Amino acid sequence: QVQLVESGGGLVQAGYSLRLSCATSGLTGSSSAMGWFRQAPGKEREFVGGINWDGSSTSYADSVKGRFTISRDNAKNTVYLQMHALKPEDTAVYYCAAARRFRTVVPRPSSMFDYWGQGTQVTVSS
């Protein structure tokens, strides 16, 4: 059974940083591309960024490029989302997801991801 569990969310002031973690279990080795998505109230879920199986390739939404960094530690089966210079518009529930059909390429559409975590709330106050 595949499980993805996010942690690290919380309430921070604008300009501060947070690091989210996504602990995975049940995936075949560490061979899946992983992604982070977010969903703000009243809005659709959007792609934040993703990383391929060995961390050699990453992809980011324009809205977070230069502020967010995705990394992974396959020995710990964990993916991270480091967020700097947070803005109130970054407020959302953040989800990690695994795309088991993708290894070297980082997909963006949510439909390409097969497994999802339960989400962690990030709230940025102005």
TORMARRO-944509 format. One record per residue: residue number from 1; residue in three letters; chain; y, x negated, z of N, C-alpha, C, O, CB in turn. Coordinates in steps of 0.02 Angstrom, whole numbers. Glycine has a CB too. Layout:
N
BAKE   k   r c     nv     nu     nw    cav    cau    caw     cv     cu     cw     ov     ou     ow    cbv    cbu    cbw
BAKE NUM Ala A      Y      X      Z      Y      X      Z      Y      X      Z      Y      X      Z      Y      X      Z
...
This chain:
126
BAKE   k   r c     nv     nu     nw    cav    cau    caw     cv     cu     cw     ov     ou     ow    cbv    cbu    cbw
BAKE   1 Gln A    -59    -42      0      0      0      0     63    -45      0     70    -89     42      0     48     61
BAKE   2 Val A    106    -32    -47    167    -71    -53    220    -43     -6    232     17     -4    193    -72   -126
BAKE   3 Gln A    252    -88     31    307    -67     74    366   -114     65    357   -175     61    285    -66    148
BAKE   4 Leu A    425    -86     63    487   -124     61    530    -99    119    542    -39    125    524   -117     -9
BAKE   5 Val A    552   -144    161    590   -124    220    655   -164    221    655   -225    228    549   -136    285
BAKE   6 Glu A    711   -128    215    776   -160    217    802   -164    289    785   -123    331    826   -122    173
BAKE   7 Ser A    843   -214    301    875   -221    366    940   -259    357    952   -290    304    829   -257    418
BAKE   8 Gly A    983   -257    408   1044   -296    406   1107   -257    393   1162   -285    395   1038   -348    356
BAKE   9 Gly A   1100   -193    380   1160   -153    368   1200   -142    431   1177   -159    486   1141    -86    338
BAKE  10 Gly A   1260   -115    424   1301   -102    481   1372    -86    462   1388    -73    404   1300   -161    528
BAKE  11 Leu A   1416    -87    512   1487    -72    503   1526   -137    509   1521   -172    559   1512    -19    555
BAKE  12 Val A   1565   -152    457   1606   -212    458   1675   -196    431   1686   -146    397   1574   -269    417
BAKE  13 Gln A   1722   -240    447   1790   -232    421   1794   -264    351   1756   -309    334   1842   -264    468
BAKE  14 Ala A   1840   -239    313   1851   -267    246   1865   -342    251   1900   -365    296   1910   -231    211
BAKE  15 Gly A   1836   -378    204   1843   -450    203   1788   -488    238   1780   -549    228   1908   -469    234
BAKE  16 Tyr A   1749   -453    277   1695   -486    313   1631   -489    270   1630   -466    213   1680   -449    379
BAKE  17 Ser A   1579   -518    300   1516   -529    263   1458   -495    299   1461   -483    359   1502   -604    255
BAKE  18 Leu A   1407   -481    261   1343   -456    287   1288   -484    245   1297   -498    185   1341   -378    288
BAKE  19 Arg A   1230   -492    275   1171   -510    237   1116   -459    248   1095   -446    305   1146   -581    256
BAKE  20 Leu A   1094   -430    194   1039   -383    196    974   -419    181    972   -467    142   1050   -325    146
BAKE  21 Ser A    921   -396    212    854   -423    199    808   -367    176    817   -309    194    825   -458    262
BAKE  22 Cys A    760   -385    135    710   -338    112    642   -372    120    625   -417     82    722   -315     38
BAKE  23 Ala A    605   -349    169    538   -376    181    487   -335    141    486   -274    145    520   -375    256
BAKE  24 Thr A    445   -369    103    397   -335     61    326   -348     84    312   -401    113    405   -355    -12
BAKE  25 Ser A    283   -301     71    212   -311     85    173   -270     35    195   -218     11    195   -290    157
BAKE  26 Gly A    114   -295     19     70   -258    -26     81   -272   -100     42   -249   -142     78   -186    -15
BAKE  27 Leu A    133   -310   -117    143   -327   -187     95   -383   -206     73   -422   -163    216   -349   -199
BAKE  28 Thr A     78   -388   -269     33   -439   -293     68   -506   -292    112   -520   -333      7   -423   -364
BAKE  29 Gly A     49   -548   -244     82   -612   -236    157   -602   -229    178   -558   -191     67   -657   -295
BAKE  30 Ser A    196   -641   -262    269   -635   -261    293   -631   -333    345   -660   -350    302   -695   -224
BAKE  31 Ser A    256   -595   -375    268   -600   -447    314   -548   -475    326   -547   -535    204   -596   -482
BAKE  32 Ser A    341   -505   -434    384   -451   -459    457   -470   -458    481   -503   -412    373   -388   -420
BAKE  33 Ala A    493   -449   -510    565   -452   -507    588   -401   -455    557   -349   -445    597   -436   -577
BAKE  34 Met A    643   -417   -421    668   -374   -368    740   -356   -382    777   -394   -414    661   -407   -299
BAKE  35 Gly A    760   -298   -357    829   -277   -368    858   -246   -306    822   -224   -261    833   -228   -425
BAKE  36 Trp A    924   -245   -304    962   -208   -253   1004   -155   -287   1036   -167   -338   1008   -257   -210
BAKE  37 Phe A   1002    -96   -259   1042    -40   -283   1082    -12   -225   1068    -27   -167    996     15   -315
BAKE  38 Arg A   1131     29   -241   1168     62   -188   1188    132   -211   1194    147   -270   1230     22   -168
BAKE  39 Gln A   1198    175   -162   1218    243   -177   1269    266   -125   1255    270    -66   1157    291   -177
BAKE  40 Ala A   1329    280   -150   1382    306   -107   1380    382   -107   1353    412   -154   1452    280   -131
BAKE  41 Pro A   1407    413    -56   1406    487    -54   1438    518   -116   1493    499   -136   1443    512      9
BAKE  42 Gly A   1402    565   -146   1428    599   -205   1424    560   -269   1447    583   -321   1497    617   -193
BAKE  43 Lys A   1394    501   -266   1388    459   -326   1316    445   -343   1272    453   -300   1427    394   -317
BAKE  44 Glu A   1304    425   -404   1237    407   -425   1218    338   -399   1262    296   -385   1230    410   -502
BAKE  45 Arg A   1153    326   -393   1130    261   -373   1147    211   -428   1137    225   -487   1053    261   -359
BAKE  46 Glu A   1173    153   -408   1193    103   -457   1161     35   -443   1147     18   -386   1268     97   -458
BAKE  47 Phe A   1150     -1   -496   1123    -69   -492   1175   -115   -461   1233   -114   -481   1101    -94   -561
BAKE  48 Val A   1154   -155   -413   1198   -205   -382   1181   -274   -409   1225   -311   -429   1192   -203   -305
BAKE  49 Gly A   1117   -289   -408   1096   -354   -433   1021   -360   -430    987   -318   -400   1128   -410   -393
BAKE  50 Gly A    995   -413   -461    923   -423   -461    906   -496   -469    948   -538   -485    891   -383   -517
BAKE  51 Ile A    843   -511   -456    819   -580   -459    749   -581   -487    709   -536   -473    820   -613   -388
BAKE  52 Asn A    734   -631   -528    666   -634   -556    618   -664   -505    636   -677   -448    665   -676   -621
BAKE  53 Trp A    556   -673   -526    503   -687   -478    512   -752   -440    493   -756   -382    438   -688   -513
BAKE  54 Asp A    540   -802   -472    546   -866   -437    618   -884   -420    632   -939   -397    516   -922   -479
BAKE  55 Gly A    664   -838   -430    733   -849   -412    773   -889   -463    831   -906   -450    736   -884   -349
BAKE  56 Ser A    744   -903   -520    778   -944   -570    828   -904   -611    870   -933   -647    728   -977   -616
BAKE  57 Ser A    824   -839   -606    870   -796   -644    894   -739   -600    855   -706   -567    836   -769   -708
BAKE  58 Thr A    960   -728   -601    989   -672   -565   1036   -633   -610   1059   -659   -661   1026   -696   -501
BAKE  59 Ser A   1049   -573   -591   1093   -530   -630   1133   -488   -581   1106   -466   -530   1054   -485   -680
BAKE  60 Tyr A   1198   -476   -596   1240   -439   -550   1283   -388   -587   1300   -397   -645   1285   -487   -511
BAKE  61 Ala A   1299   -335   -552   1348   -288   -577   1416   -321   -576   1430   -363   -533   1348   -221   -536
BAKE  62 Asp A   1458   -302   -623   1525   -332   -627   1565   -322   -562   1605   -364   -543   1564   -303   -686
BAKE  63 Ser A   1553   -266   -530   1591   -249   -470   1577   -295   -411   1616   -298   -363   1577   -178   -450
BAKE  64 Val A   1521   -331   -412   1503   -374   -356   1498   -447   -376   1488   -491   -333   1438   -352   -326
BAKE  65 Lys A   1503   -461   -440   1495   -530   -464   1546   -575   -430   1606   -559   -427   1502   -533   -541
BAKE  66 Gly A   1522   -631   -405   1566   -678   -371   1572   -666   -296   1595   -709   -259   1633   -676   -401
BAKE  67 Arg A   1551   -607   -274   1553   -591   -202   1484   -585   -171   1474   -601   -113   1592   -526   -191
BAKE  68 Phe A   1436   -561   -210   1368   -550   -185   1321   -602   -216   1330   -623   -273   1344   -478   -202
BAKE  69 Thr A   1271   -621   -178   1221   -668   -201   1152   -644   -179   1141   -627   -121   1234   -740   -175
BAKE  70 Ile A   1106   -643   -227   1037   -624   -213    994   -687   -212   1001   -731   -254   1011   -573   -265
BAKE  71 Ser A    949   -689   -164    901   -744   -160    835   -717   -135    831   -659   -112    927   -801   -113
BAKE  72 Arg A    784   -757   -138    719   -736   -114    681   -795    -85    690   -852   -106    678   -703   -169
BAKE  73 Asp A    640   -780    -36    596   -829     -5    525   -801    -13    504   -759     27    614   -843     71
BAKE  74 Asn A    490   -824    -63    424   -796    -78    373   -812    -23    325   -775    -13    399   -822   -144
BAKE  75 Ala A    384   -867     12    339   -883     67    343   -832    123    295   -820    160    354   -953     95
BAKE  76 Lys A    402   -801    129    413   -750    180    411   -679    151    421   -630    188    480   -761    215
BAKE  77 Asn A    399   -674     87    399   -608     54    462   -569     69    460   -510     86    337   -567     76
BAKE  78 Thr A    518   -602     63    582   -572     81    634   -587     28    638   -642      1    606   -597    150
BAKE  79 Val A    674   -537     13    730   -543    -33    794   -530      6    795   -487     51    723   -493    -94
BAKE  80 Tyr A    846   -566    -11    909   -561     26    966   -540    -20    966   -554    -80    925   -627     59
BAKE  81 Leu A   1014   -507      9   1076   -491    -25   1133   -513     21   1149   -480     70   1081   -414    -43
BAKE  82 Gln A   1163   -569      3   1220   -595     41   1283   -566     12   1297   -573    -47   1222   -673     41
BAKE  83 Met A   1322   -533     55   1382   -498     32   1443   -528     67   1448   -529    128   1377   -422     46
BAKE  84 His A   1489   -552     27   1551   -581     53   1611   -539     29   1606   -499    -18   1559   -654     30
BAKE  85 Ala A   1667   -548     64   1729   -515     44   1718   -440     33   1739   -412    -18   1757   -547    -20
BAKE  86 Leu A   1686   -409     81   1669   -338     73   1731   -294     68   1782   -308     99   1625   -315    131
BAKE  87 Lys A   1725   -242     28   1780   -195     16   1757   -125     38   1697   -111     40   1801   -195    -58
BAKE  88 Pro A   1804    -81     55   1784    -13     73   1742     21     19   1699     62     35   1846     29     87
BAKE  89 Glu A   1755      5    -44   1716     35    -98   1644      9   -102   1604     35   -141   1750     22   -163
BAKE  90 Asp A   1627    -40    -61   1558    -63    -57   1517    -19     -9   1456    -28     -3   1555   -136    -34
BAKE  91 Thr A   1550     26     25   1515     70     71   1464    113     35   1480    148    -13   1565    115    108
BAKE  92 Ala A   1402    109     58   1347    145     25   1282    133     63   1280     91    109   1338    122    -49
BAKE  93 Val A   1232    169     45   1164    153     67   1136    103     16   1137    116    -45   1118    218     74
BAKE  94 Tyr A   1111     48     40   1085     -4     -3   1009     -3     -2    978      1     51   1111    -74     19
BAKE  95 Tyr A    979     -5    -61    907     -3    -69    882    -65   -105    915    -90   -151    887     61   -108
BAKE  96 Cys A    825    -90    -84    792   -141   -125    735   -108   -162    708    -57   -141    767   -201    -81
BAKE  97 Ala A    717   -138   -217    666   -109   -260    627   -165   -295    653   -219   -306    697    -61   -312
BAKE  98 Ala A    565   -151   -311    521   -198   -344    501   -172   -413    482   -113   -421    458   -212   -302
BAKE  99 Ala A    507   -216   -462    488   -197   -531    424   -236   -549    428   -292   -574    546   -213   -582
BAKE 100 Arg A    366   -205   -536    303   -241   -543    287   -259   -615    246   -304   -627    247   -200   -515
BAKE 101 Arg A    318   -226   -663    305   -241   -734    349   -297   -760    343   -317   -818    315   -178   -776
BAKE 102 Phe A    393   -323   -718    439   -375   -739    431   -436   -695    426   -430   -633    512   -349   -737
BAKE 103 Arg A    430   -493   -726    421   -555   -689    478   -603   -702    514   -622   -656    354   -588   -707
BAKE 104 Thr A    487   -622   -764    538   -672   -780    606   -640   -796    658   -672   -790    516   -714   -839
BAKE 105 Val A    604   -576   -815    666   -541   -834    687   -495   -777    645   -467   -742    655   -500   -899
BAKE 106 Val A    752   -489   -767    777   -444   -716    800   -379   -749    850   -379   -785    835   -477   -676
BAKE 107 Pro A    765   -324   -738    787   -261   -768    845   -232   -729    858   -251   -672    729   -211   -769
BAKE 108 Arg A    880   -186   -760    936   -153   -726    926    -78   -714    945    -53   -661    998   -162   -767
BAKE 109 Pro A    898    -42   -762    890     30   -750    844     44   -691    792     12   -683    862     65   -812
BAKE 110 Ser A    863     92   -650    822    108   -592    752    131   -613    704    123   -575    855    161   -549
BAKE 111 Ser A    746    159   -672    681    183   -695    631    127   -707    571    139   -713    690    222   -759
BAKE 112 Met A    656     65   -711    612      8   -721    581    -17   -656    537    -59   -657    650    -48   -755
BAKE 113 Phe A    604     10   -600    580    -11   -535    529     39   -508    538     99   -513    638    -19   -485
BAKE 114 Asp A    475     12   -479    419     54   -461    416     70   -386    392    123   -367    355     20   -480
BAKE 115 Tyr A    441     26   -345    437     35   -273    506     28   -242    547    -14   -263    387    -15   -241
BAKE 116 Trp A    519     69   -192    585     71   -161    580     70    -85    532     95    -56    623    134   -184
BAKE 117 Gly A    630     39    -54    635     43     18    670    107     39    690    148     -3    672    -18     45
BAKE 118 Gln A    678    114    104    708    175    131    784    171    133    818    222    142    680    188    200
BAKE 119 Gly A    811    112    124    883    104    122    913     84    189    885     99    242    915    167     99
BAKE 120 Thr A    969     50    186   1006     31    246   1081     44    233   1107     28    180    993    -45    265
BAKE 121 Gln A   1114     72    282   1183     93    274   1230     33    284   1224     -4    332   1201    149    323
BAKE 122 Val A   1276     25    237   1330    -24    244   1396     15    241   1409     51    194   1326    -79    187
BAKE 123 Thr A   1435      6    293   1500     40    297   1554    -13    306   1552    -53    352   1502     92    354
BAKE 124 Val A   1603    -12    261   1657    -60    264   1722    -23    278   1743     20    240   1662   -101    197
BAKE 125 Ser A   1753    -39    334   1815     -5    353   1875    -45    329   1873   -107    323   1818      4    430
BAKE 126 Ser A   1928     -9    314   1989    -42    288   2034    -65    345   2087    -94    332   2027      5    241
